[in-house]
């Protein structure tokens, strides 16, 4: 087992990474408290892992909440449903919420914890690659709105994160690939050697080799922990971890939540960000082509955005993005592989060229 610490003073917490962790109740014992436990999951994950998760709390009264699966259900209705169960059951401030699922379940549960009785404790037990490498770490919680993704939420840190790599064996291949988009993001904005390592080991990672996946998760969590410790609320360096997300979130919202997996739209957004960086003269065409090739050829990800999203839709949705400031869209772009930058002064004609490039992105 590997432990990565997120250093946030008195709110610091560990990320436990390894095999067979759902059978190690002793890991969570220091973080449970004396109240009742509520495990929140969805109707795909719960049949697989709810019974095991309940055994992590042998001395507690455990209640379970099972939500519908999918990004389409990441909304205020889900939050209200959790509130209703907690209020009807008279759950108090000693209650511990446990997020058992992927990024959607983690975000919903974290936001419910942040807001119920003005804040109760929660633990993340991520069951997808995307959640284990990214969304379960760092305290971003929230839900979607029809007019914008993740526009309602709070920064609220978990007590700990338990990432059991064994659960990844039940993931569909599409979910594994979607998680790898977030993985590649870390290399692109923060660590060129990690990007090279991912490209060189793409076959084994894509086949879910347990050793390679553990190393991948560890590196991503170490980077994320370092960044969050420096900039918890995304006022500086943490914004770099949104590479590809301004484009990707616009695609998700315009296409309807659930039609694309979050990681798939991030992959598209990474290629669009590389293309725009190339048009700005910050990276050369060969670097942009390599980024697209690693995503598309090495990892088999979708890299071309849907043709039915108009320039007007992109611009409208991106102006509603959380990173927009003073009427300007702020993009995370690349000066090189391993060197990200945030810029809000992008020439509109260059942006429109990227938005309309279609299959010629990075070519």
Secondary structure by P-SEA (a helix, b strand, c coil): cbbbbbcccccbbbbbbcccccccccccccccccbbbbbbbcaaaaaccaaaaaacccccbbbbbbcccccccccaaaaaaaaaaaaaacccccbbbbbcccaaaaaaaaaaaacccccccccccccccccccccccccccccccccccccccccccccbbbbcccccccccaaaaaaaaaaaaaaaacccaaaaaaaaaaaaaaaaccaaaaaaaaaaaaaaaaaaaaacccccccccccccaaaaaaaaaaaaccccccaaaaaaaaaaaaaaaaaaaccccaaaaaaaaaaacccccccccccccccaaaaaaaaaacccccccbbbbbccccccbbbbbccccaaaaaaaaaccccccc
